[in-house]
Amino acid sequence: MTSQQGAVGRLIELGFSQYEAQAYVGLLGREPLTGYALSNVTGIPQPKVYETLRRLTAKGVVAPLDGEPARFVAVPADQLLADLEESFRERLAGAQRELASSAQPEGASGYRVLRSYPSWLAIEQRTVEVIDGSSRHVYISVNSPRPAVIAAAVERADGRGVVCDVLHFGEPIVTVAHGRTVRHDSTRGVVYRRHQARHVAVVADSADVVWAVAENGVDWQSLAGRDPLLAALAKGYIRHDIYVQQIWNEFHEVLSERWGPGMQQLVGELSAHPAAGQRAVPDRGRGRSAS
């Protein structure tokens, strides 16, 4: 099988007719062709080639050029695939809405179905798939001992022009041209029992999510899926953490003086329960040395 035959077969799998696939592949990468020339190149019968070109033009897959006789040019393959992906996502979202409304009466309780991956290798693979499938914006927080595989996926996304906001622990794992990388620095040098914990959280295009935690650094728990509620929760978590670290980077001396190393004393203040009707007033002298 030639590469052209393989391409025709793939387009048929994506919903093209045999003649539509042959016509597009025949035009792809060539100078503009007339219908007669395209028929000679592809073997599409002349009575069918013009009808096929009209359908492809209506779909935005080929474009006619002014002149007599009319000549046709194929849109670039990357554009075609991006348009097909967007159309598929729209149709899939529509089907999800319709199926959800038909399967569950309005106001009735229901279930959210999410995937769970029990091993780091499966979590890592799914995280990479989510990042590789992104087209607009990725939020990611990663604390793993070997983040190179995930970092490579972020680099690929950045190379496609996807905005990548990355929160990392320890040394930077990637450099991005679109977005930002922020180091989680507020607890550096402070010993917490939970520092052995590992996690990864990624949200792609406000839709596709992986959220995984290993409290002891070994045994993983995870949730994953295309779920708008989980996406909003995970994105808010990552963005909030990024904002806190940016504030820490600017004002760490003031914050350390006020609440101690790693802002440990802040946790105690948040845990306090003032009496009803009273407002907790922070002790401005706490954590400061006597003057």
C-alpha positions in Angstrom: 0.0 0.0 0.0 1.4 3.4 -1.0 1.3 6.4 1.4 -1.4 8.0 -0.8 -3.6 4.9 -0.6 -3.1 4.9 3.2 -4.1 8.6 3.4 -7.2 7.9 1.4 -8.1 5.0 3.7 -7.7 7.2 6.8 -9.9 10.0 5.4 -12.6 7.4 4.6 -12.4 6.3 8.3 -13.0 10.0 9.2 -16.2 10.1 7.1 -15.0 11.1 3.6 -16.4 9.2 0.7 -14.1 7.3 -1.6 -14.1 10.0 -4.3 -13.8 12.8 -1.7 -10.8 11.2 -0.1 -9.2 10.5 -3.5 -9.8 14.1 -4.7 -8.4 15.7 -1.6 -5.2 13.6 -1.6 -4.9 14.2 -5.3 -4.9 17.9 -4.8 -2.8 18.0 -1.6 0.6 19.5 -2.2 0.0 20.1 -5.9 -0.4 23.2 -7.9 -4.1 24.1 -8.5 -5.8 21.6 -10.8 -8.8 21.7 -13.0 -11.4 19.0 -12.6 -10.3 17.4 -15.8 -6.7 17.3 -14.6 -7.7 15.9 -11.2 -9.7 13.2 -12.9 -6.6 12.2 -14.8 -4.4 12.2 -11.7 -6.8 10.3 -9.4 -8.8 8.1 -11.8 -12.1 9.6 -10.5 -14.6 9.5 -13.5 -15.1 12.9 -15.0 -18.9 12.9 -14.4 -18.1 12.4 -10.7 -15.1 14.7 -10.2 -17.0 18.0 -10.5 -19.8 16.8 -8.1 -17.1 15.7 -5.7 -15.3 19.0 -5.9 -18.5 20.9 -5.2 -19.1 18.8 -2.0 -15.5 19.4 -0.9 -15.8 23.1 -1.6 -19.0 23.3 0.5 -17.2 21.6 3.4 -14.2 24.0 3.1 -11.8 21.2 2.3 -10.8 22.6 -1.1 -11.0 26.1 -2.4 -11.8 27.1 -6.0 -9.6 29.8 -7.7 -11.0 32.4 -10.1 -10.5 31.8 -13.7 -11.8 29.8 -16.6 -11.7 26.8 -16.4 -11.9 26.8 -12.6 -9.0 25.3 -10.7 -9.0 23.9 -7.2 -6.5 23.8 -4.4 -6.6 21.7 -1.2 -6.4 23.3 2.3 -3.3 22.3 4.2 -3.5 19.0 6.0 -2.9 20.5 9.4 -5.8 22.9 8.9 -8.1 20.1 7.7 -7.3 17.9 10.7 -7.7 20.8 13.2 -11.1 21.6 11.6 -12.1 17.9 11.8 -11.1 17.8 15.4 -13.0 20.9 16.4 -16.1 19.6 14.5 -15.8 16.2 16.2 -15.5 17.9 19.7 -18.6 20.0 19.0 -20.6 17.0 17.8 -19.4 14.9 20.8 -20.3 17.7 23.2 -23.7 17.9 21.6 -24.2 14.2 21.9 -23.2 14.2 25.5 -25.7 16.9 26.3 -28.5 15.2 24.4 -27.7 11.8 25.9 -27.5 13.2 29.4 -30.8 15.0 29.1 -32.6 11.9 27.6 -31.1 9.5 30.2 -31.8 11.6 33.3 -35.0 13.5 34.1 -34.5 17.2 34.9 -33.8 17.7 38.6 -33.1 14.0 39.3 -29.9 12.9 41.0 -27.3 11.1 38.9 -23.7 9.9 38.6 -20.4 11.3 37.2 -18.3 8.6 35.6 -14.6 9.2 35.8 -11.5 7.0 35.2 -9.1 5.9 37.9 -5.5 4.9 37.1 -3.8 3.0 39.9 -0.1 3.1 38.8 2.2 5.9 38.1 3.0 4.7 34.6 -0.7 4.7 33.6 -1.1 8.1 35.2 1.9 9.5 33.4 0.7 8.1 30.1 -2.7 9.6 30.5 -1.2 12.9 31.5 0.9 13.0 28.4 -2.1 12.1 26.2 -4.1 15.0 27.7 -1.3 17.5 27.1 -0.7 16.1 23.6 -4.4 16.5 22.9 -4.6 20.2 24.0 -5.1 23.0 21.5 -5.5 26.2 23.5 -4.4 26.2 27.2 -2.9 23.8 29.7 -2.6 24.2 33.4 -0.2 21.7 35.1 1.2 21.2 38.6 3.7 18.4 38.9 5.7 17.1 41.8 7.3 13.8 40.7 10.9 12.6 41.0 11.2 12.1 37.2 9.1 14.6 35.3 11.0 14.4 32.0 8.3 12.6 30.1 5.6 15.1 31.2 8.0 18.0 30.5 8.6 16.7 26.9 4.8 16.7 26.4 4.6 20.3 27.6 7.4 21.2 25.2 5.4 19.7 22.3 2.3 21.7 23.4 4.4 24.9 23.6 5.7 24.2 20.2 2.1 24.1 18.8 1.5 27.5 20.4 -0.6 26.1 23.3 -0.4 28.4 26.4 1.2 26.3 29.2 1.1 27.5 32.8 3.4 25.2 34.8 3.9 25.0 38.6 6.9 22.9 39.4 8.6 21.7 42.6 12.4 21.9 42.7 14.4 22.8 39.7 12.6 24.0 36.5 11.4 21.1 34.4 10.7 23.0 31.1 11.0 26.4 29.5 8.0 27.7 27.6 7.5 30.5 25.1 3.7 30.6 25.6 2.7 30.8 29.2 4.8 30.7 32.4 6.6 28.4 34.8 6.4 29.1 38.5 8.4 27.3 41.2 6.6 26.2 44.4 9.1 27.8 46.7 7.1 28.8 49.8 7.8 25.6 51.7 11.4 25.1 50.6 13.6 24.4 53.6 10.7 23.7 55.9 10.2 20.0 56.9 6.6 18.8 56.6 5.6 15.1 56.9 3.6 15.5 53.7 6.7 16.5 51.7 7.1 12.8 50.8 3.8 13.1 48.9 3.8 13.3 45.1 1.1 14.6 42.8 0.3 15.7 39.3 -2.7 17.8 38.2 -3.3 18.8 34.6 -6.2 20.5 32.9 -6.3 20.9 29.1 -8.6 23.3 27.4 -10.8 23.6 30.5 -12.2 20.1 29.8 -9.7 17.1 30.0 -8.4 16.4 33.5 -5.9 14.2 35.3 -5.6 14.6 39.1 -3.4 12.1 41.0 -1.9 12.0 44.4 0.5 9.6 46.2 0.4 10.6 49.9 3.3 8.4 50.8 5.1 9.0 47.5 4.4 5.4 46.2 0.7 4.4 46.3 -1.2 6.5 43.8 -4.9 7.5 43.6 -6.3 9.3 40.6 -9.3 10.7 38.8 -9.4 11.5 35.1 -11.9 12.3 32.4 -13.5 15.0 30.3 -15.6 16.5 33.1 -16.3 20.3 33.3 -16.9 20.3 37.1 -13.6 18.4 37.8 -11.8 20.6 35.3 -13.0 23.8 37.1 -12.0 22.4 40.4 -8.5 21.3 39.3 -7.9 24.5 37.3 -8.8 26.6 40.3 -6.5 24.6 42.5 -3.6 25.0 40.2 -4.2 28.7 39.5 -4.6 29.5 43.2 -1.3 27.7 43.9 0.5 29.6 41.1 -0.9 33.0 42.5 0.3 32.2 46.0 3.8 31.3 44.8 4.0 34.5 42.8 3.0 36.5 45.8 5.6 34.6 47.9 8.3 35.3 45.3 7.6 39.0 45.6 7.1 39.3 49.4 8.7 36.2 51.0 10.6 38.3 53.5 7.5 40.0 54.8 5.4 36.8 54.8 8.1 34.9 56.6 8.4 37.6 59.2 4.7 37.7 59.7 3.9 34.0 59.7 7.2 32.2 60.1 9.2 29.9 57.7 6.9 28.4 55.2 4.0 30.5 56.7 3.5 27.6 59.2 1.8 29.9 61.7 -0.8 30.9 59.1 -2.2 27.4 59.3 -2.8 27.8 63.1 -4.6 31.1 62.6 -6.8 29.6 59.9 -7.7 26.7 62.2 -8.7 29.0 65.1 -12.4 29.3 65.8 -13.3 32.7 67.3 -16.4 32.8 69.5 -19.7 33.5 67.9 -20.0 37.1 66.8 -16.3 37.8 67.3 -13.8 38.4 64.6 -10.3 36.9 64.9 -7.7 39.6 64.9 -4.2 38.5 63.9 -1.4 39.0 66.4 1.0 41.3 64.4 3.8 40.6 66.8 3.7 36.8 66.3 6.7 35.4 64.6 8.8 38.6 65.1 11.9 39.0 67.2 11.8 41.5 70.1 13.1 44.9 69.1 
